């Protein structure tokens, strides 16, 4: 029974503000693995935002269906605290073609939390409820509203209450990151606590946090009891992690580990596409940012990062990624 359960389950691509944009979503979803993805958050403060803001965060809104080029659905995420403004912007997103609205109650960034957003609302479950209820009412069941939380702000005492607040407010699904806001991204993620939350709600719960390998996937699924998971930093670290999990689900076979050459080629493709619209100096920073994410648990990527981190010329950096197979990306006309 356990084996059958583990061989099922969906995989979501988590949002990462300033890191996973539409181009990154495109690259990471080209191979079979992810079932859905979520945009970087659209920050909602005190006004209904113009369409250009939504298109900036979710260019896929111009496509039908709203999905990456390979067909993976893209859900739009809002971050804010005022129920009325969140509702207004949810309706705006709906009018532009959004297929789902995700509400961010998990962002641990100090700047976001100081401005009454993200995980700061987890200190007051009634505010979580009010935000979800306002958006669900505004959408009127036309598209689903989902939510993402952490296990709390400073501690886990309100984890279950916050989860129940999202369900009572009308959320159709809940992603739980297995840490409090104060724990940030320090290991470990408390998958067993995600299980405690799951037992107290009736909507589907998705496990998130510290799923870096196939073994982590097994453990997270087993300890949380969740059927579905969401990958963020680990998908950047190993772009083949979701395809590896999916291959195991379908065949029971384990794919070989991702090589450095495979990682390097992803970075080169990313740079080539970014170079079509951004200056080289910006592309250099973005490539280094992704390479820094690849360092997690990978000695070779860590060595390359330290070797390349001071390079400023894009062609030099890209050639140094695979020194035995140099590649010069043509400069834009």
TORVEXZA-448351 format. One record per residue (C-alpha): residue in one letter; x, y, z; residue number from 1. Coordinates in Angstrom, 1 decimal, decimal comma. Example, Ala and Ser with C-alpha at 12.3 -4.5 7.8 and 13.67 -1.06 7.14 Angstrom:
<atoms>
+----+--------+--------+--------+-----+
: aa :   east :  north :     up :   i :
+----+--------+--------+--------+-----+
:  A :   12,3 :   -4,5 :    7,8 :   1 :
:  S :   13,7 :   -1,1 :    7,1 :   2 :
+----+--------+--------+--------+-----+
</atoms>
This chain:
<atoms>
+----+--------+--------+--------+-----+
: aa :   east :  north :     up :   i :
+----+--------+--------+--------+-----+
:  X :    0,0 :    0,0 :    0,0 :   1 :
:  X :    2,8 :    2,5 :    0,9 :   2 :
:  X :    4,6 :    1,8 :   -2,4 :   3 :
:  X :    1,4 :    2,4 :   -4,4 :   4 :
:  X :    0,9 :    5,7 :   -2,6 :   5 :
:  X :    4,4 :    6,9 :   -3,1 :   6 :
:  X :    4,2 :    6,1 :   -6,8 :   7 :
:  X :    1,4 :    8,6 :   -7,2 :   8 :
:  X :    1,4 :   12,3 :   -6,4 :   9 :
:  X :    1,8 :   15,7 :   -8,1 :  10 :
:  X :    4,8 :   18,0 :   -8,1 :  11 :
:  X :    4,5 :   21,8 :   -8,0 :  12 :
:  X :    7,2 :   24,3 :   -8,9 :  13 :
:  X :    7,4 :   26,8 :   -6,1 :  14 :
:  X :    7,6 :   30,6 :   -6,5 :  15 :
:  X :   10,9 :   32,3 :   -5,6 :  16 :
:  X :   10,8 :   36,1 :   -5,7 :  17 :
:  X :   13,5 :   37,5 :   -7,9 :  18 :
:  X :   14,7 :   34,1 :   -8,9 :  19 :
:  X :   12,1 :   31,9 :  -10,7 :  20 :
:  X :   10,5 :   34,0 :  -13,4 :  21 :
:  X :    8,7 :   33,0 :  -16,6 :  22 :
:  X :   11,9 :   32,1 :  -18,4 :  23 :
:  X :   13,1 :   29,9 :  -15,5 :  24 :
:  X :    9,7 :   28,3 :  -15,4 :  25 :
:  X :    9,9 :   27,6 :  -19,1 :  26 :
:  X :   13,3 :   25,9 :  -18,7 :  27 :
:  X :   12,5 :   23,9 :  -15,6 :  28 :
:  X :    9,2 :   22,5 :  -17,0 :  29 :
:  X :   10,5 :   21,4 :  -20,4 :  30 :
:  X :   10,9 :   17,8 :  -19,2 :  31 :
:  X :    8,0 :   15,8 :  -17,8 :  32 :
:  X :    8,0 :   16,3 :  -14,0 :  33 :
:  X :    6,1 :   19,3 :  -12,8 :  34 :
:  X :    2,3 :   19,4 :  -12,7 :  35 :
:  X :    1,8 :   23,1 :  -12,0 :  36 :
:  X :    3,8 :   26,2 :  -11,2 :  37 :
:  X :    3,2 :   29,4 :   -9,2 :  38 :
:  X :    4,4 :   32,9 :  -10,1 :  39 :
:  X :    6,5 :   35,2 :   -8,0 :  40 :
:  X :    4,2 :   37,2 :   -5,8 :  41 :
:  X :    2,3 :   40,2 :   -7,0 :  42 :
:  X :    2,6 :   42,7 :   -4,1 :  43 :
:  X :   -0,8 :   44,2 :   -3,2 :  44 :
:  X :   -0,9 :   47,2 :   -0,9 :  45 :
:  X :   -3,8 :   49,6 :   -1,2 :  46 :
:  X :   -4,9 :   49,8 :   -4,9 :  47 :
:  X :   -6,1 :   47,8 :   -7,8 :  48 :
:  X :   -3,0 :   47,2 :   -9,9 :  49 :
:  X :   -3,0 :   47,8 :  -13,7 :  50 :
:  X :   -2,8 :   44,9 :  -16,1 :  51 :
:  X :    0,9 :   45,5 :  -16,9 :  52 :
:  X :    1,9 :   44,5 :  -13,4 :  53 :
:  X :    0,2 :   41,1 :  -13,7 :  54 :
:  X :    1,7 :   40,6 :  -17,2 :  55 :
:  X :    5,1 :   41,4 :  -15,8 :  56 :
:  X :    4,9 :   38,7 :  -13,2 :  57 :
:  X :    2,9 :   36,3 :  -15,3 :  58 :
:  X :    3,6 :   36,7 :  -19,0 :  59 :
:  X :    1,8 :   33,4 :  -19,5 :  60 :
:  X :   -1,5 :   35,2 :  -19,0 :  61 :
:  X :   -1,2 :   36,1 :  -22,7 :  62 :
:  X :   -1,3 :   32,4 :  -23,6 :  63 :
:  X :   -4,3 :   30,0 :  -23,7 :  64 :
:  X :   -4,1 :   27,9 :  -21,7 :  65 :
:  X :   -2,2 :   29,9 :  -19,1 :  66 :
:  X :    0,8 :   27,7 :  -19,0 :  67 :
:  X :    4,5 :   27,4 :  -19,7 :  68 :
:  X :    5,4 :   26,6 :  -23,4 :  69 :
:  X :    5,5 :   22,9 :  -22,5 :  70 :
:  X :    2,0 :   23,1 :  -21,1 :  71 :
:  X :    2,5 :   23,2 :  -17,3 :  72 :
:  X :   -0,3 :   25,4 :  -15,8 :  73 :
:  X :    0,8 :   28,6 :  -14,2 :  74 :
:  X :   -1,0 :   29,9 :  -11,1 :  75 :
:  X :   -0,8 :   33,6 :  -10,1 :  76 :
:  X :    0,2 :   34,5 :   -6,5 :  77 :
:  X :   -0,8 :   37,5 :   -4,6 :  78 :
:  X :    0,8 :   38,8 :   -1,4 :  79 :
:  X :   -0,9 :   41,3 :    0,8 :  80 :
:  X :   -2,9 :   41,8 :    4,0 :  81 :
:  X :   -5,9 :   44,0 :    3,2 :  82 :
:  X :   -8,8 :   41,8 :    2,3 :  83 :
:  X :  -10,6 :   44,4 :    0,2 :  84 :
:  X :   -7,5 :   45,2 :   -1,9 :  85 :
:  X :   -6,7 :   41,5 :   -2,3 :  86 :
:  X :  -10,2 :   40,8 :   -3,5 :  87 :
:  X :  -10,1 :   43,7 :   -6,0 :  88 :
:  X :   -6,8 :   42,4 :   -7,4 :  89 :
:  X :   -8,0 :   38,9 :   -7,5 :  90 :
:  X :  -10,9 :   40,0 :   -9,7 :  91 :
:  X :   -8,4 :   41,9 :  -11,9 :  92 :
:  X :   -6,3 :   38,8 :  -12,3 :  93 :
:  X :   -9,4 :   36,8 :  -13,1 :  94 :
:  X :  -10,4 :   39,3 :  -15,8 :  95 :
:  X :   -7,0 :   38,9 :  -17,4 :  96 :
:  X :   -7,4 :   35,1 :  -17,6 :  97 :
:  X :   -5,8 :   33,8 :  -14,4 :  98 :
:  X :   -6,7 :   30,1 :  -13,8 :  99 :
:  X :   -6,0 :   30,1 :  -10,0 : 100 :
:  X :   -5,1 :   32,6 :   -7,3 : 101 :
:  X :   -2,6 :   31,6 :   -4,7 : 102 :
:  X :   -2,2 :   33,6 :   -1,5 : 103 :
:  X :    1,2 :   34,0 :    0,1 : 104 :
:  X :    1,3 :   33,7 :    3,9 : 105 :
:  X :    4,8 :   32,1 :    3,9 : 106 :
:  X :    7,3 :   34,7 :    2,7 : 107 :
:  X :    9,9 :   35,1 :    5,5 : 108 :
:  X :   11,6 :   38,2 :    4,1 : 109 :
:  X :   12,1 :   40,9 :    6,8 : 110 :
:  X :   11,1 :   43,7 :    4,5 : 111 :
:  X :    7,9 :   42,0 :    3,4 : 112 :
:  X :    7,0 :   41,1 :    7,0 : 113 :
:  X :    7,7 :   44,6 :    8,3 : 114 :
:  X :    5,2 :   45,8 :    5,7 : 115 :
:  X :    2,5 :   43,5 :    7,0 : 116 :
:  X :    2,8 :   40,8 :    4,4 : 117 :
:  X :    3,7 :   37,1 :    4,0 : 118 :
:  X :    4,4 :   35,2 :    7,1 : 119 :
:  X :    3,6 :   38,1 :    9,4 : 120 :
:  X :   -0,1 :   37,3 :    9,2 : 121 :
:  X :    0,5 :   33,9 :   10,8 : 122 :
:  X :    0,5 :   35,6 :   14,2 : 123 :
:  X :   -3,2 :   36,3 :   13,7 : 124 :
:  X :   -5,1 :   33,4 :   12,1 : 125 :
:  X :   -8,3 :   35,6 :   11,9 : 126 :
:  X :   -6,5 :   37,8 :    9,4 : 127 :
:  X :   -5,5 :   34,8 :    7,3 : 128 :
:  X :   -9,2 :   33,8 :    7,3 : 129 :
:  X :  -10,3 :   37,3 :    6,3 : 130 :
:  X :   -7,9 :   37,5 :    3,4 : 131 :
:  X :   -8,8 :   34,1 :    2,0 : 132 :
:  X :  -12,5 :   34,6 :    2,5 : 133 :
:  X :  -12,4 :   38,0 :    0,7 : 134 :
:  X :  -10,6 :   36,5 :   -2,3 : 135 :
:  X :  -12,8 :   33,4 :   -2,4 : 136 :
:  X :  -15,9 :   35,5 :   -2,3 : 137 :
:  X :  -14,5 :   37,9 :   -5,0 : 138 :
:  X :  -13,8 :   35,0 :   -7,3 : 139 :
:  X :  -17,2 :   33,4 :   -6,7 : 140 :
:  X :  -16,0 :   29,9 :   -7,5 : 141 :
:  X :  -15,0 :   30,9 :  -11,1 : 142 :
:  X :  -11,4 :   29,8 :  -10,3 : 143 :
:  X :   -9,9 :   28,3 :   -7,2 : 144 :
:  X :   -8,1 :   30,1 :   -4,4 : 145 :
:  X :   -5,2 :   28,3 :   -2,8 : 146 :
:  X :   -2,8 :   29,3 :    0,0 : 147 :
:  X :    0,8 :   28,8 :    1,2 : 148 :
:  X :    1,8 :   29,0 :    4,9 : 149 :
:  X :    4,7 :   28,2 :    7,1 : 150 :
:  X :    4,4 :   26,4 :   10,5 : 151 :
:  X :    4,1 :   29,8 :   12,2 : 152 :
:  X :    6,0 :   33,0 :   12,8 : 153 :
:  X :    8,2 :   32,5 :   15,8 : 154 :
:  X :    6,8 :   29,1 :   16,9 : 155 :
:  X :    4,4 :   26,4 :   15,8 : 156 :
:  X :    1,6 :   26,9 :   18,3 : 157 :
:  X :   -0,8 :   28,4 :   15,7 : 158 :
:  X :    0,2 :   26,1 :   12,8 : 159 :
:  X :   -3,0 :   24,1 :   12,8 : 160 :
:  X :   -5,2 :   27,1 :   13,5 : 161 :
:  X :   -3,7 :   29,0 :   10,5 : 162 :
:  X :   -4,2 :   26,0 :    8,3 : 163 :
:  X :   -7,8 :   25,7 :    9,5 : 164 :
:  X :   -8,3 :   29,4 :    8,8 : 165 :
:  X :   -7,3 :   28,9 :    5,1 : 166 :
:  X :   -9,8 :   26,1 :    4,8 : 167 :
:  X :  -12,6 :   28,0 :    6,5 : 168 :
:  X :  -11,9 :   30,9 :    4,3 : 169 :
:  X :  -12,4 :   28,9 :    1,2 : 170 :
:  X :   -9,0 :   27,7 :    0,1 : 171 :
:  X :   -9,1 :   24,6 :   -2,1 : 172 :
:  X :   -5,5 :   23,6 :   -1,4 : 173 :
:  X :   -2,8 :   24,4 :    1,1 : 174 :
:  X :    0,9 :   24,3 :    0,7 : 175 :
:  X :    2,8 :   24,1 :    4,0 : 176 :
:  X :    6,5 :   24,9 :    4,2 : 177 :
:  X :    7,9 :   22,8 :    7,1 : 178 :
:  X :    9,5 :   25,7 :    9,1 : 179 :
:  X :    8,5 :   28,8 :   11,0 : 180 :
:  X :    9,3 :   32,2 :    9,7 : 181 :
:  X :   12,1 :   32,6 :   12,3 : 182 :
:  X :   13,6 :   29,3 :   11,2 : 183 :
:  X :   14,0 :   30,8 :    7,7 : 184 :
:  X :   15,6 :   28,1 :    5,5 : 185 :
:  X :   17,7 :   26,5 :    8,2 : 186 :
:  X :   17,5 :   22,7 :    8,1 : 187 :
:  X :   15,7 :   20,6 :    9,0 : 188 :
:  X :   12,2 :   21,1 :    7,6 : 189 :
:  X :    9,7 :   19,5 :   10,0 : 190 :
:  X :    7,8 :   17,2 :    7,6 : 191 :
:  X :    6,2 :   15,4 :   10,6 : 192 :
:  X :    4,6 :   18,8 :   11,6 : 193 :
:  X :    3,2 :   19,1 :    8,1 : 194 :
:  X :    1,5 :   15,8 :    8,8 : 195 :
:  X :    0,0 :   17,2 :   12,0 : 196 :
:  X :   -1,5 :   20,0 :   10,0 : 197 :
:  X :   -2,8 :   17,7 :    7,3 : 198 :
:  X :   -4,7 :   15,6 :    9,9 : 199 :
:  X :   -6,6 :   18,7 :   11,0 : 200 :
:  X :   -7,9 :   19,9 :    7,7 : 201 :
:  X :   -9,9 :   18,2 :    4,9 : 202 :
:  X :   -8,5 :   20,1 :    1,9 : 203 :
:  X :   -5,4 :   18,7 :    0,1 : 204 :
:  X :   -2,1 :   19,6 :    1,8 : 205 :
:  X :    1,1 :   19,9 :   -0,2 : 206 :
:  X :    4,5 :   19,3 :    1,5 : 207 :
:  X :    7,3 :   21,8 :    0,9 : 208 :
:  X :   10,8 :   22,3 :    2,2 : 209 :
:  X :   14,2 :   20,5 :    2,0 : 210 :
:  X :   13,2 :   18,0 :   -0,7 : 211 :
:  X :   16,7 :   17,9 :   -2,4 : 212 :
:  X :   16,9 :   14,2 :   -3,5 : 213 :
:  X :   14,7 :   11,2 :   -4,3 : 214 :
:  X :   15,4 :    9,9 :   -0,8 : 215 :
:  X :   14,2 :   13,3 :    0,7 : 216 :
:  X :   11,1 :   12,9 :   -1,4 : 217 :
:  X :   10,4 :    9,5 :    0,1 : 218 :
:  X :   10,9 :   10,8 :    3,6 : 219 :
:  X :    8,9 :   13,9 :    3,1 : 220 :
:  X :    6,0 :   11,9 :    1,7 : 221 :
:  X :    6,2 :    9,3 :    4,4 : 222 :
:  X :    6,5 :   11,6 :    7,4 : 223 :
:  X :    3,9 :   14,2 :    6,2 : 224 :
:  X :    1,5 :   11,7 :    4,7 : 225 :
:  X :    1,0 :   14,2 :    1,9 : 226 :
:  X :    0,5 :   12,9 :   -1,6 : 227 :
:  X :    1,8 :   16,0 :   -3,4 : 228 :
:  X :    5,0 :   18,1 :   -2,9 : 229 :
:  X :    6,3 :   21,4 :   -4,0 : 230 :
:  X :   10,0 :   22,0 :   -5,0 : 231 :
:  X :   11,7 :   25,4 :   -5,0 : 232 :
:  X :   15,4 :   25,8 :   -4,3 : 233 :
:  X :   16,0 :   22,2 :   -5,0 : 234 :
:  X :   14,6 :   22,5 :   -8,5 : 235 :
:  X :   17,2 :   25,2 :   -9,2 : 236 :
:  X :   19,9 :   23,2 :   -7,6 : 237 :
:  X :   19,1 :   20,1 :   -9,7 : 238 :
:  X :   16,9 :   20,9 :  -12,7 : 239 :
:  X :   16,4 :   17,1 :  -13,2 : 240 :
:  X :   15,0 :   16,5 :   -9,7 : 241 :
:  X :   11,3 :   16,6 :  -10,7 : 242 :
:  X :   11,9 :   14,5 :  -13,8 : 243 :
:  X :   13,8 :   12,0 :  -11,6 : 244 :
:  X :   10,9 :   11,8 :   -9,2 : 245 :
:  X :    8,4 :   11,4 :  -12,1 : 246 :
:  X :   10,5 :    8,7 :  -13,7 : 247 :
:  X :   10,7 :    6,8 :  -10,5 : 248 :
:  X :    6,9 :    7,2 :  -10,0 : 249 :
:  X :    6,2 :    5,7 :  -13,5 : 250 :
:  X :    8,9 :    3,0 :  -13,7 : 251 :
:  X :   10,3 :    2,3 :  -10,2 : 252 :
:  X :   13,7 :    3,0 :  -11,7 : 253 :
:  X :   16,2 :    5,5 :  -10,5 : 254 :
:  X :   17,8 :    7,7 :  -13,1 : 255 :
:  X :   21,6 :    8,5 :  -12,9 : 256 :
:  X :   22,7 :   11,5 :  -10,9 : 257 :
:  X :   22,7 :   14,9 :  -12,7 : 258 :
:  X :   26,2 :   15,6 :  -14,1 : 259 :
:  X :   27,9 :   19,0 :  -14,0 : 260 :
:  X :   27,7 :   19,2 :  -17,8 : 261 :
:  X :   23,9 :   18,9 :  -17,6 : 262 :
:  X :   23,8 :   21,7 :  -15,1 : 263 :
:  X :   26,2 :   23,8 :  -17,1 : 264 :
:  X :   24,1 :   23,4 :  -20,2 : 265 :
:  X :   21,0 :   24,6 :  -18,4 : 266 :
:  X :   22,9 :   27,8 :  -17,4 : 267 :
:  X :   24,1 :   28,3 :  -20,9 : 268 :
:  X :   20,6 :   28,0 :  -22,3 : 269 :
:  X :   19,3 :   30,3 :  -19,7 : 270 :
:  X :   22,0 :   32,9 :  -20,5 : 271 :
:  X :   21,3 :   32,6 :  -24,2 : 272 :
:  X :   17,6 :   33,4 :  -23,7 : 273 :
:  X :   18,1 :   36,1 :  -21,2 : 274 :
:  X :   20,7 :   37,8 :  -23,5 : 275 :
:  X :   18,0 :   38,4 :  -26,0 : 276 :
:  X :   16,4 :   41,0 :  -23,8 : 277 :
:  X :   18,9 :   42,0 :  -21,1 : 278 :
:  X :   22,4 :   43,5 :  -21,0 : 279 :
:  X :   25,3 :   41,1 :  -20,6 : 280 :
:  X :   26,2 :   42,5 :  -17,2 : 281 :
:  X :   22,7 :   41,7 :  -15,9 : 282 :
:  X :   22,8 :   38,2 :  -17,4 : 283 :
:  X :   26,1 :   37,6 :  -15,7 : 284 :
:  X :   24,5 :   38,3 :  -12,3 : 285 :
:  X :   21,5 :   36,1 :  -13,1 : 286 :
:  X :   23,7 :   33,2 :  -14,1 : 287 :
:  X :   25,8 :   33,5 :  -11,0 : 288 :
:  X :   22,6 :   33,7 :   -8,9 : 289 :
:  X :   21,4 :   30,4 :  -10,4 : 290 :
:  X :   24,8 :   28,8 :  -10,1 : 291 :
:  X :   24,8 :   29,8 :   -6,4 : 292 :
:  X :   21,6 :   27,8 :   -6,0 : 293 :
:  X :   23,3 :   24,8 :   -7,6 : 294 :
:  X :   25,9 :   24,7 :   -4,9 : 295 :
:  X :   23,5 :   23,0 :   -2,4 : 296 :
:  X :   24,8 :   19,4 :   -1,9 : 297 :
:  X :   27,0 :   19,5 :   -5,1 : 298 :
:  X :   30,7 :   19,8 :   -4,6 : 299 :
:  X :   31,5 :   20,4 :   -8,3 : 300 :
:  X :   29,0 :   23,3 :   -8,6 : 301 :
:  X :   30,4 :   24,8 :   -5,5 : 302 :
:  X :   33,9 :   24,7 :   -6,9 : 303 :
:  X :   32,8 :   26,3 :  -10,2 : 304 :
:  X :   30,9 :   29,0 :   -8,3 : 305 :
:  X :   34,1 :   30,0 :   -6,4 : 306 :
:  X :   36,1 :   29,9 :   -9,6 : 307 :
:  X :   33,6 :   32,0 :  -11,6 : 308 :
:  X :   32,1 :   34,4 :   -9,0 : 309 :
:  X :   34,4 :   37,3 :   -9,9 : 310 :
:  X :   34,1 :   37,0 :  -13,7 : 311 :
:  X :   32,3 :   39,9 :  -15,3 : 312 :
:  X :   32,4 :   39,0 :  -19,0 : 313 :
:  X :   29,5 :   36,8 :  -20,1 : 314 :
:  X :   31,3 :   34,9 :  -22,8 : 315 :
:  X :   34,3 :   34,2 :  -20,5 : 316 :
:  X :   32,0 :   33,0 :  -17,8 : 317 :
:  X :   30,0 :   30,7 :  -20,0 : 318 :
:  X :   33,1 :   29,2 :  -21,6 : 319 :
:  X :   34,5 :   28,5 :  -18,1 : 320 :
:  X :   31,4 :   26,6 :  -17,2 : 321 :
:  X :   32,5 :   23,7 :  -19,4 : 322 :
:  X :   36,2 :   24,3 :  -20,2 : 323 :
:  X :   36,6 :   21,2 :  -22,3 : 324 :
:  X :   33,7 :   22,2 :  -24,6 : 325 :
:  X :   33,9 :   26,0 :  -25,1 : 326 :
:  X :   30,8 :   27,7 :  -26,4 : 327 :
:  X :   30,5 :   31,3 :  -27,5 : 328 :
:  X :   27,0 :   32,6 :  -27,5 : 329 :
:  X :   26,4 :   35,0 :  -30,4 : 330 :
:  X :   26,0 :   38,6 :  -29,3 : 331 :
:  X :   22,6 :   40,2 :  -30,2 : 332 :
:  X :   22,5 :   42,1 :  -33,4 : 333 :
+----+--------+--------+--------+-----+
</atoms>
